Structures are given as structure tokens and as C-alpha cells.
Amino acid sequence: MRINHNISSMHTQGSLFKVNRSLTKSLEKLSTGLRINKASDDAAGLGVSENLRIQTRGMEQALKNTQDAIALLNIADGALNEQAEILQRMRELVVQAQNDTYTQTERDYMGQEFGLLMQELDRIASVTRYNGMQIFATPESSGNNSAGLYADVNGAPETAHKTTQSSSLGSVSSLGTNDRGSGHHFNMMIGANYVEVDSSSYDSSGKFYSENAANMITIAFGQMDSNTLFHINPSAASGDSDGSGLFNSFSWDPVGDWSDAFINYAFDSNGTLKDKLNLVHQLIDGNLSNVPIGVRAILFGDPSSTSPTGLERVNQMRAKIGAMINRLEHSSNNLVNQIVNTQSAESLIRDTDFAVEAAEFTRNQIITQSSTAMLAQANTSPQMILQLLR
């Protein structure tokens, strides 16, 4: 028997230290709900769960980005809906003015409404914005057209999202690569990662992403002011810097009115269309197939142009917007599913199984109580040596 070193007590103390450490870990896991609270708990599991957590948070932000993109498109669609209503009213005025039950005085009244409606088309295109950013581009050149009153082509923030011509947007152009109007576009990240294929799909000259991108999409908008809706060529005639003289009134005076004379000359030289109202009617409908190439060359500046006008232009733009909204809604649904499944995978690795941990905690409590009792016994054992000294 020895008194300098109580080996039994030392063994008991070691066991008690270990079980207390296990008890502390159990308390930590039960209080935080996490099986892995630090790297020492499970280094490999921590690495995997952190990667899953990164993906989850990235997809959550991508979901917000997608919802913001849908909101942007809804704003644009609402503006185009109102432009369609205006064009329908303008068409009614054109049809009404062709009826001979009205004198030139009444036609002039109609012309006043027609002109104001054209100004409203420009204003809507200029003031339709998301977070202060202009959605539809306005004409870059200043002229007598009312759009010039609202255009801010040199100011922030729309300059950052502007392209000179829609053709520079390549395959993502909303109204065709040959569209004559400039357009704004927005690059949206709808995935959790920016990968190599996204980087290689970026066009630095046009500042857009091609359709090959995995996590980036470019939402492009065409120019939707009166110049493009009516395909007005700013240089159609001298003295008319923006072409608005083509629609100044519903009068038809090829002798006293230079724009009527100009159109009359152009149409007579091709022997097809005879009056301005017919031209306006076609521009509103967007059906230019019957306009002779020679007339297109003089009035529109490009005889081969296939760029849509009027209601056809609005309808095409809205169709693109609707298709993109449907796509983004499916993208949102996929992100929601991916977030749930990825979170579930992380939970299996990182979260505490309370049934297992509660049982472990109870076991450690019992062992702690038992070890404490045995330590007391081990500490009293050397007292028996006193019996030998009596």
C-alpha cells in the first residue's frame, strides 16, 4: 500500500476528465442544435457542409435576383400595354379621319389628339424605369420630337446599360439583330456561381452575355419611342430634323404642305400608295410588307429594313417579355427546389440528431456521477494505512 501516489484516484480522475469533456460536447451540441460546432468535431464534414452552405446562400441570392428580374419585366410590360392602348386610339383616329362626314376643322381636332398621343408614347418610353434606371432607350439625337424633352442619354445610370445599336447585342437582341433602334439591356445573375462558361460567354464590346452562359442572362429591350414605333427617318426631308412633320395633321395638301408633297412624290413614283393616312395606318398596324422598297429607302432610310413598327413592334416586345417572365418563373421554381435539397444535405451532415445526442448526454451524466462516487472511494482508501500504524 502506498500514500505518495494514489494510483486508483489518478485513474478515476482521468476517467472523470474524459467523461466531463464528452459531457461538455454533448451540452454544446444540444444547446446549438449543431453536431459540428468547430473543425475538431468533424473536419471533413465541416468542409463539405460549408460548401453546401455556400451554395445555399448563393442560390438564395440568385432567387432574389430572379424575382427582381421578373419585377423589372412586369414594369416594362405594363408600360407597353399602355402604349398598345395609345396606338389603338391613334388607329381609331386614322380610321375616323378618312370618313367624309367630317370637315377639315374636325380632322384638325383629331390631329391635335394624334400629336399629343405621339408625345405620350415618347414620355412613357422615357419615364419607364426600374430603380432609377431607364428601361427603354430614347433617341440619341436631339430634335423637335417631344422625346428630346425627356431623353437623358448622357446621364447616369442608363448610360451604363446602353448599346448604340441593337445589332451589337447579337443573338439576344429582342427585336432582331437588324433592328434600327438602340436598346437598353440588363445583365442578371440567376445562378449561385459565376463559372468559366459565363466568363467566356461575355461580350465585352456589347457588354452582354450570350445564350451559352450558365448563370447569367441578358434581358434586352428595344427602343419604344415614336421614332421607332413609326419608323421615322430623321433625315426624311430637309427642314424636318425628326420626321414628325409626316404626322403633323390629317390634312392632305401636296401643294402647300412640304411633307404631304414629299410623301405624294414618293408614293406616286412607285405607283402603289397614294395618301398619308394609308401610310400611317400601315405604320400603326406594323404591316410594311406592301410598302415599296423605294418608299422605304426615302421615308425610312433603309430599303431592306425589316424592323417592326407600331402595334407589331409592341406585340413582339411584349411577347419577348412574357416568354422571359415564364422562363424566370421556372428558374425560380428550380432554385427553390435546389435550396431545399441542398439545405437538407447540409442538415444531415451538420445538424444534431437530438435522439442520439440526448442518449449520449444521459450516459455521460450517469458515468460522471459514478466516477465522482468512485473518486471519493479512491481518496479514502489510503486511510486504511493508519490501521497499520496503531
Legacy VTK file of the C-alpha trace (Angstrom):
# vtk DataFile Version 3.0
C-alpha trace
ASCII
DATASET POLYDATA
POINTS 390 float
0.000 0.000 0.000
1.280 3.475 -0.923
0.414 7.011 0.189
2.621 9.228 -2.041
0.788 8.263 -5.215
-2.855 7.249 -5.179
-2.936 5.405 -8.484
-6.587 4.387 -8.133
-7.579 8.012 -7.621
-5.489 9.061 -10.609
-7.219 6.501 -12.822
-10.590 7.678 -11.621
-9.658 11.343 -12.177
-8.593 10.558 -15.761
-11.854 8.821 -16.479
-13.796 11.668 -14.897
-11.889 14.231 -17.021
-12.736 12.369 -20.233
-16.390 11.932 -19.426
-16.670 15.594 -18.406
-15.217 16.569 -21.782
-17.763 14.362 -23.548
-20.499 15.836 -21.370
-19.404 19.375 -22.361
-19.527 18.448 -26.044
-22.992 16.950 -25.633
-24.218 20.093 -23.908
-22.777 22.228 -26.723
-24.436 20.125 -29.428
-27.772 20.065 -27.627
-27.721 23.812 -26.959
-26.712 24.844 -30.522
-28.522 22.111 -32.429
-25.352 21.501 -34.439
-23.319 18.309 -34.485
-20.334 20.222 -35.892
-19.556 23.408 -33.973
-15.837 23.548 -34.707
-13.394 21.860 -37.009
-12.305 19.350 -34.358
-15.825 17.927 -34.214
-15.562 16.625 -37.806
-13.017 18.317 -40.086
-14.136 16.577 -43.275
-17.812 17.056 -42.501
-17.210 20.738 -41.765
-15.608 21.232 -45.199
-18.496 19.542 -47.021
-21.178 21.357 -45.026
-19.518 24.751 -45.563
-19.507 24.162 -49.327
-23.182 23.229 -49.180
-23.890 26.317 -47.077
-22.112 28.499 -49.650
-24.246 27.033 -52.420
-27.445 27.509 -50.420
-26.782 31.176 -49.709
-25.711 31.759 -53.306
-28.922 30.212 -54.608
-30.992 32.226 -52.145
-29.485 35.420 -53.565
-29.944 34.122 -57.106
-33.622 33.575 -56.272
-33.885 37.202 -55.145
-32.128 38.299 -58.343
-34.599 36.297 -60.415
-37.555 37.831 -58.623
-36.089 41.300 -59.207
-35.731 40.490 -62.905
-39.382 39.431 -63.075
-40.366 42.708 -61.369
-38.333 44.632 -63.950
-40.063 42.802 -66.798
-43.510 43.390 -65.286
-42.834 47.130 -65.167
-41.804 47.067 -68.822
-44.862 45.023 -69.798
-47.180 47.454 -68.028
-45.717 50.383 -69.955
-46.015 48.544 -73.268
-49.628 47.684 -72.505
-50.393 51.390 -72.214
-48.506 52.121 -75.422
-50.631 49.496 -77.170
-53.772 51.252 -75.920
-52.449 54.568 -77.282
-51.685 53.036 -80.670
-55.161 51.541 -80.804
-56.631 55.006 -80.168
-54.380 56.528 -82.831
-55.616 53.878 -85.250
-59.203 54.779 -84.429
-58.438 58.414 -85.227
-56.899 57.438 -88.565
-59.991 55.417 -89.481
-62.296 58.176 -88.272
-60.477 60.893 -90.235
-60.935 59.047 -93.515
-64.706 59.450 -93.283
-66.066 62.368 -95.309
-68.702 63.206 -92.729
-66.003 65.343 -91.096
-64.721 68.671 -92.336
-61.092 69.730 -92.187
-61.864 71.502 -88.898
-62.843 68.237 -87.210
-59.868 66.498 -88.794
-57.624 69.131 -87.272
-59.112 68.351 -83.868
-58.302 64.701 -84.441
-54.826 65.706 -85.497
-54.293 67.540 -82.212
-55.145 64.404 -80.260
-52.976 62.329 -82.585
-49.988 64.595 -81.939
-50.462 64.571 -78.169
-50.747 60.792 -78.180
-47.453 60.609 -80.051
-45.894 62.780 -77.351
-47.251 60.423 -74.700
-45.641 57.456 -76.470
-42.312 59.255 -76.113
-42.952 60.208 -72.489
-43.854 56.652 -71.480
-40.705 55.325 -73.147
-38.640 57.911 -71.269
-40.082 57.634 -67.755
-40.457 53.845 -67.522
-37.703 52.973 -65.047
-36.591 50.387 -62.525
-34.561 51.623 -59.548
-33.932 54.863 -61.414
-32.592 53.074 -64.498
-34.328 53.743 -67.790
-35.713 50.572 -69.351
-36.433 51.714 -72.900
-33.835 53.780 -74.714
-34.789 57.187 -76.080
-33.356 58.779 -79.218
-29.700 59.717 -79.001
-30.073 62.695 -81.322
-31.948 65.783 -80.197
-34.623 67.182 -82.459
-38.076 68.707 -82.459
-39.585 65.405 -81.447
-41.043 65.535 -77.959
-38.830 62.600 -76.947
-35.937 65.019 -76.883
-37.623 66.775 -73.973
-37.405 63.690 -71.791
-34.285 61.941 -73.043
-31.258 61.917 -70.775
-28.920 59.906 -72.930
-25.741 61.310 -71.397
-26.711 60.882 -67.759
-26.370 58.068 -65.296
-27.466 55.387 -64.743
-28.918 54.422 -68.123
-25.653 55.134 -69.934
-24.093 52.089 -68.324
-26.738 49.818 -69.837
-26.922 51.325 -73.268
-25.854 49.964 -76.629
-25.521 52.017 -79.774
-27.487 49.604 -81.934
-29.493 46.504 -81.146
-27.285 44.617 -83.585
-24.441 44.881 -81.074
-26.472 42.606 -78.769
-26.105 39.758 -81.219
-28.406 36.787 -80.689
-30.009 38.233 -77.545
-31.433 41.274 -79.356
-35.143 41.489 -78.598
-36.321 42.770 -81.988
-33.751 41.247 -84.310
-30.109 41.958 -84.984
-31.033 44.388 -87.785
-33.350 46.493 -85.663
-32.662 50.161 -86.278
-33.434 51.382 -82.769
-30.953 51.485 -79.916
-31.901 49.492 -76.863
-31.111 49.095 -73.175
-30.188 45.780 -71.621
-29.670 44.376 -68.128
-27.327 41.530 -67.179
-28.902 39.355 -64.490
-27.192 36.634 -62.429
-29.722 33.862 -61.815
-27.310 31.156 -60.639
-25.263 30.613 -57.481
-21.857 30.617 -59.206
-20.029 32.635 -61.826
-18.197 29.924 -63.748
-15.835 29.758 -66.691
-18.590 29.339 -69.264
-20.154 32.585 -68.023
-16.891 34.442 -68.390
-16.302 33.086 -71.890
-19.884 33.993 -72.896
-19.433 37.664 -72.061
-19.192 40.050 -74.997
-17.034 42.928 -73.785
-17.880 45.148 -76.756
-21.648 44.947 -76.318
-21.450 44.241 -72.568
-23.914 41.358 -72.725
-23.926 37.589 -72.164
-24.670 35.183 -74.984
-27.186 32.370 -74.697
-24.356 29.945 -73.842
-23.935 31.424 -70.361
-24.869 29.111 -67.490
-25.725 31.531 -64.709
-26.052 34.895 -66.479
-28.777 36.147 -68.793
-29.104 39.405 -70.672
-32.556 40.986 -70.750
-32.664 43.285 -73.777
-35.239 45.945 -74.555
-35.834 47.644 -77.876
-36.298 51.353 -78.352
-40.003 52.094 -77.941
-40.394 55.830 -78.619
-42.406 57.287 -81.513
-39.357 57.408 -83.816
-39.050 53.637 -83.797
-42.729 52.836 -83.327
-43.399 54.762 -86.563
-40.008 54.064 -88.128
-39.454 57.755 -88.796
-36.233 58.550 -90.603
-34.813 61.769 -89.048
-33.353 62.758 -92.432
-36.507 62.045 -94.421
-36.652 65.634 -95.652
-34.719 68.833 -95.150
-36.106 71.185 -92.536
-37.616 68.316 -90.554
-34.992 67.179 -88.073
-37.037 64.370 -86.580
-39.583 63.429 -89.214
-42.523 64.483 -87.053
-43.854 66.572 -89.953
-45.043 63.343 -91.531
-47.838 63.279 -88.939
-48.482 66.917 -88.169
-52.126 66.741 -89.203
-54.629 64.731 -91.195
-54.758 67.246 -93.984
-53.721 66.244 -97.488
-52.224 69.191 -99.334
-49.405 68.083 -101.680
-49.134 71.670 -102.945
-48.922 73.722 -99.759
-47.574 71.177 -97.289
-43.991 70.066 -97.928
-44.355 66.721 -96.068
-47.518 65.849 -97.992
-45.794 66.807 -101.215
-42.799 64.676 -100.283
-44.899 61.613 -99.487
-47.083 62.195 -102.529
-43.991 62.275 -104.729
-42.514 59.175 -103.141
-45.644 57.136 -103.432
-46.563 58.298 -106.919
-43.106 57.366 -108.160
-43.842 53.784 -107.145
-47.497 53.826 -108.170
-48.793 51.998 -105.134
-49.746 54.018 -102.081
-51.497 57.329 -102.607
-52.109 59.084 -99.313
-50.541 59.718 -95.977
-53.394 58.241 -93.950
-52.838 54.875 -95.601
-49.169 55.053 -94.670
-49.972 55.971 -91.069
-52.472 53.101 -90.943
-49.806 50.653 -92.055
-47.243 52.020 -89.618
-49.646 51.670 -86.675
-50.532 48.104 -87.638
-46.894 47.313 -88.295
-47.574 45.796 -91.707
-44.914 47.210 -94.035
-44.886 44.340 -96.496
-46.885 46.380 -99.021
-44.674 49.457 -98.755
-42.473 49.579 -101.860
-38.723 49.328 -101.387
-38.277 52.738 -102.958
-40.585 54.297 -100.393
-38.768 52.545 -97.562
-35.495 53.921 -98.842
-36.796 57.504 -98.861
-39.007 57.512 -95.771
-37.261 55.002 -93.551
-33.665 55.373 -94.670
-33.202 51.615 -95.188
-34.955 49.879 -98.107
-34.209 46.421 -96.710
-35.326 47.169 -93.175
-37.489 44.529 -91.534
-37.632 46.231 -88.168
-41.210 46.052 -86.781
-43.273 49.196 -86.200
-46.388 50.236 -84.309
-48.534 47.576 -82.720
-46.450 44.812 -84.253
-43.349 46.220 -82.540
-45.134 46.477 -79.197
-46.573 42.965 -79.571
-43.195 41.476 -80.400
-41.581 43.210 -77.433
-44.338 42.045 -75.092
-44.066 38.500 -76.431
-40.344 38.524 -75.641
-41.041 39.885 -72.171
-43.755 37.308 -71.489
-41.527 34.457 -72.629
-38.705 35.707 -70.414
-41.019 36.006 -67.400
-42.161 32.407 -67.902
-38.546 31.288 -68.162
-37.564 33.123 -64.992
-40.529 31.689 -63.104
-39.314 28.175 -63.968
-35.826 29.237 -62.914
-37.261 30.437 -59.592
-39.044 27.122 -59.052
-35.831 25.215 -59.752
-33.871 27.426 -57.350
-36.442 26.831 -54.608
-36.129 23.060 -55.086
-32.335 23.235 -55.141
-32.250 25.370 -51.994
-34.452 22.882 -50.100
-32.481 19.832 -51.235
-29.089 21.430 -50.613
-30.183 22.608 -47.169
-31.371 19.092 -46.428
-27.978 17.677 -47.433
-26.201 20.162 -45.170
-28.558 19.361 -42.302
-27.732 15.654 -42.483
-24.048 16.458 -42.055
-24.082 19.376 -39.646
-27.206 19.249 -37.501
-27.509 17.327 -34.231
-29.600 14.179 -34.011
-31.275 15.012 -30.712
-32.367 11.450 -30.016
-28.813 10.154 -30.299
-27.221 13.114 -28.528
-29.744 13.100 -25.679
-28.971 9.423 -25.053
-25.230 10.196 -25.117
-25.757 13.102 -22.725
-27.681 10.879 -20.283
-24.941 8.218 -20.487
-22.265 10.826 -19.748
-24.262 12.168 -16.799
-24.535 8.668 -15.274
-20.840 7.954 -15.798
-19.946 11.359 -14.288
-21.957 10.590 -11.161
-20.439 7.101 -10.932
-16.900 8.397 -11.466
-17.400 11.052 -8.807
-18.539 8.409 -6.327
-15.588 6.150 -7.150
-13.173 9.081 -6.811
-14.436 9.603 -3.284
-13.849 5.918 -2.541
-10.346 6.038 -4.053
-9.453 9.045 -1.930
-10.497 7.281 1.304
-8.627 4.030 0.586
-5.186 5.267 1.829
-6.730 5.949 5.241
-6.550 2.186 5.902
-2.769 2.585 6.256
-3.445 4.243 9.630
-4.655 0.876 10.906
-1.143 -0.488 10.343
0.392 2.276 12.464
-1.696 1.593 15.610
LINES 1 391
390 0 1 2 3 4 5 6 7 8 9 10 11 12 13 14 15 16 17 18 19 20 21 22 23 24 25 26 27 28 29 30 31 32 33 34 35 36 37 38 39 40 41 42 43 44 45 46 47 48 49 50 51 52 53 54 55 56 57 58 59 60 61 62 63 64 65 66 67 68 69 70 71 72 73 74 75 76 77 78 79 80 81 82 83 84 85 86 87 88 89 90 91 92 93 94 95 96 97 98 99 100 101 102 103 104 105 106 107 108 109 110 111 112 113 114 115 116 117 118 119 120 121 122 123 124 125 126 127 128 129 130 131 132 133 134 135 136 137 138 139 140 141 142 143 144 145 146 147 148 149 150 151 152 153 154 155 156 157 158 159 160 161 162 163 164 165 166 167 168 169 170 171 172 173 174 175 176 177 178 179 180 181 182 183 184 185 186 187 188 189 190 191 192 193 194 195 196 197 198 199 200 201 202 203 204 205 206 207 208 209 210 211 212 213 214 215 216 217 218 219 220 221 222 223 224 225 226 227 228 229 230 231 232 233 234 235 236 237 238 239 240 241 242 243 244 245 246 247 248 249 250 251 252 253 254 255 256 257 258 259 260 261 262 263 264 265 266 267 268 269 270 271 272 273 274 275 276 277 278 279 280 281 282 283 284 285 286 287 288 289 290 291 292 293 294 295 296 297 298 299 300 301 302 303 304 305 306 307 308 309 310 311 312 313 314 315 316 317 318 319 320 321 322 323 324 325 326 327 328 329 330 331 332 333 334 335 336 337 338 339 340 341 342 343 344 345 346 347 348 349 350 351 352 353 354 355 356 357 358 359 360 361 362 363 364 365 366 367 368 369 370 371 372 373 374 375 376 377 378 379 380 381 382 383 384 385 386 387 388 389
